[in-house]
Amino acid sequence: MIGAKLVMPGCKMDGASIYELLDTEKVTFSAAVPTVWLMLLQYLEETGKKLPYLNKVVIGGSSCPRAITAKFQGNYDVGVIHAWGMTEMSPLGTLCTMKPDYAGLEGEARLDVQGKQ
């Protein structure tokens, strides 16, 4: 138990609504499919808003486009974890984080490794 609250988005999945929820609820860790994150990133680019509380996102459900990972990490300093598996992540799934051997990588070199996970 870590004392975290669970924040659910409801039926509004557009970039503005997701941003409002993340900001209002001070969400630090979140998970979604690439389409949801793409809508959020497009909204952020259009408005110039930032993600003051968000530290890390999980991206799953399909392969994550390199541009999404690059924008989260480079523009908003948000760490990215890629999750992959069956729809409900059961009975099998994978979760990839950077190995300590790659901790010093930056920029394109880091994105190259993350794109292969």
C-alpha positions in Angstrom: 0.0 0.0 0.0 1.3 3.4 -1.0 -1.5 5.7 -0.2 -2.2 6.8 -3.8 -5.6 7.8 -5.1 -7.0 6.4 -8.3 -8.2 9.1 -10.8 -10.4 7.9 -13.7 -11.0 10.0 -16.8 -14.7 9.2 -17.4 -16.0 9.6 -20.9 -14.0 12.7 -21.9 -10.7 11.5 -23.5 -9.8 14.6 -25.5 -6.5 16.4 -24.8 -8.1 19.4 -23.0 -10.1 17.1 -20.7 -7.2 14.9 -19.9 -4.9 17.9 -19.2 -7.6 19.4 -16.9 -7.9 16.1 -15.0 -4.1 15.6 -14.6 -3.6 19.2 -13.5 -6.6 19.5 -11.1 -6.0 16.2 -9.5 -2.2 16.7 -9.4 -1.6 13.3 -11.1 2.1 12.2 -10.9 1.8 8.8 -12.6 -0.6 7.8 -15.4 -1.2 5.1 -18.0 -2.9 5.2 -21.4 -2.7 4.1 -25.0 -0.7 6.2 -27.6 -3.8 7.8 -29.0 -4.8 9.4 -25.7 -1.2 10.6 -25.1 -1.1 12.0 -28.7 -4.2 14.1 -28.1 -2.8 15.4 -24.8 0.6 16.3 -26.4 -1.2 18.1 -29.3 -3.3 20.1 -26.8 -0.1 21.0 -24.8 1.6 22.2 -28.0 -1.4 24.3 -29.1 -1.8 26.0 -25.7 1.8 26.1 -24.4 0.7 24.5 -21.1 3.0 22.3 -19.1 2.6 19.2 -16.9 3.7 20.5 -13.5 2.9 17.3 -11.5 3.2 14.4 -14.0 6.5 12.5 -13.5 5.9 9.3 -15.4 3.6 7.7 -17.9 3.0 4.2 -19.0 2.2 3.8 -22.7 0.6 0.5 -23.8 -1.9 -1.2 -26.0 0.1 -0.7 -29.1 3.6 0.2 -30.2 4.6 3.7 -28.9 5.6 6.1 -31.6 9.1 7.5 -31.0 7.8 11.1 -31.3 5.5 10.6 -28.2 8.4 9.3 -26.1 10.7 12.1 -27.3 8.1 14.8 -26.5 7.3 13.5 -23.1 10.9 13.2 -22.1 12.4 16.2 -24.0 9.6 18.8 -23.7 8.0 17.9 -20.4 10.6 15.9 -18.4 8.2 13.1 -18.0 9.6 9.5 -17.9 8.1 6.9 -20.2 7.6 3.2 -19.5 6.4 1.0 -22.4 4.0 -1.8 -21.5 3.0 -4.5 -23.9 0.7 -7.5 -23.6 -2.8 -8.8 -24.1 -5.7 -6.4 -23.7 -6.0 -6.9 -19.9 -2.2 -7.6 -19.5 -3.1 -11.1 -18.4 -1.9 -13.8 -18.4 1.2 -12.4 -20.2 2.7 -8.9 -20.6 5.9 -7.1 -20.6 7.0 -3.8 -19.0 10.2 -2.2 -20.1 12.3 0.3 -18.2 15.8 1.5 -18.9 18.5 -0.8 -17.6 21.2 0.8 -15.4 23.7 0.2 -18.2 21.8 2.7 -20.3 21.2 5.3 -17.6 23.8 7.7 -19.1 22.3 7.8 -22.6 20.6 11.0 -23.8 18.7 12.2 -26.8 18.6 10.1 -29.9 20.7 7.3 -28.4 18.2 6.9 -25.5 15.3 7.0 -27.9 16.9 4.3 -30.0 17.1 1.9 -27.0 13.6 2.8 -25.8 12.2 2.1 -29.3 13.5 -1.4 -29.2 12.0 -2.4 -25.9 
